[in-house]
Amino acid sequence: MSEIEFNNGIKNYHDPMLSYAISLTKNKEDGQDLVQEALYKALKYKSNYVDNRNLKGWLFTILRNTFLNKYNKDKRQPLSNSMDYNDHFSSSAHDYNHGEMKMNLDVLTDLLSNVEERFQRPFDLRNKGFKYDEIAEKLNLPIGTVKHRIHKCRAEMKEKIMVHFA
């Protein structure tokens, strides 16, 4: 595929990509940014595109993966330093009872400490925002084992919470 054909193909999918991006981000400006970043990656990694393959599928995969990578990265970012703890909660629409929240967090931490270490560690890492493959690498375990242990920990915690708060 020539460069002109490739560029024309990209132009043909701009509007459908924008619609998809807006459905992912729920915001027009963020959707436009996402499409721009995805198209930049498509042009940058054009050499990875195999001629006569599904250009639309390739572009939408780049778009989706770009969105997911940004989402996962943002999920791991701590609260902004420009806003302290009290500002965060006072700016929300909810009226939180900080004493009750602290007590419930202490109870949950105590319940989690009673779960076997081999289940607790992957669960804790997952809650800190690590991906399954990152946890598997960090703990030197197969990814299936990591997923199983996290599932078992969640099930055990759910049962302990039901008993404790019943």
Secondary structure, 3 states (H helix, E strand, C coil): CCHHHHHHHHHHCHHHHHHHHHHHHCCHHHHHHHHHHHHHHHHHCHHHCCCCCCHHHHHHHHHHHHHHHHHHHHHHCCCCCCCCHHHHHHCCCCCCCHHHHHHHHHHHHHHHHCCCHHHHHHHHHHHCCCCHHHHHHHHCCCHHHHHHHHHHHHHHHHHHHHHHHC
